[in-house]
Amino acid sequence: MVTDKKQAMLYQQALLQHHKNPVGFNEAISFSHQARGSNAACGDEITLQLAYADDTIKAVAFSGDSCAICRASASILCQQLPGATAKQADEQMMDILAGLDGQQVFPQEAEALMAVSQYPVRKQCALLPWTALKEIIPQLLARTNTESNTESHAEENSENPQEKN
């Protein structure tokens, strides 16, 4: 059985790996959505970029100056979101936010963030990329709904063509 101390060390090592080799950091992507975030307490500043097409997140990248925890959290975000729908991304974001607030267990892919969940000041660092994503999600959901409605109307029109006068 893994002790709490050993588990905490594993989480810290995972965060350190994400910090040293961050997924999506300074990657050039053809993005459709962007949000900026800052944390005055730590000085973190990041820009989150997301490529979204066909109701799917195609790529995620981030840039900026941030501490190790913020960078690791952004790396986890960039690792998890490609391939997700807007709804899935929203659910993942809500799970992470609730996990950092201690309201639920972290999703397995983001368990490394448990290492900071007990430190309020550091928690803000881990939250920053996810709060930037929180600005983008409504745009994705609206775009998904708009595209779905357009497709529905197109299908209805092709099934029931009407003559125009």
Number of C-alpha atoms within 10 A of each C-alpha: 5 8 8 9 9 11 15 17 14 16 19 18 14 18 28 17 14 22 22 12 13 22 22 22 19 13 13 13 15 14 16 13 17 17 17 18 19 20 15 10 10 14 12 20 19 22 19 27 26 23 17 23 15 10 18 19 20 18 23 28 25 26 18 16 13 20 16 19 25 28 31 28 26 34 24 23 26 22 18 16 21 17 14 17 20 23 16 14 23 21 12 20 21 15 18 26 20 14 19 24 15 13 11 12 15 19 13 7 11 21 17 25 25 22 21 20 18 12 11 11 12 17 20 22 28 25 24 25 29 23 19 20 25 17 15 19 18 14 13 23 17 12 17 20 13 12 14 13 12 12 12 12 12 12 12 11 11 10 9 9 9 8 5 4 3
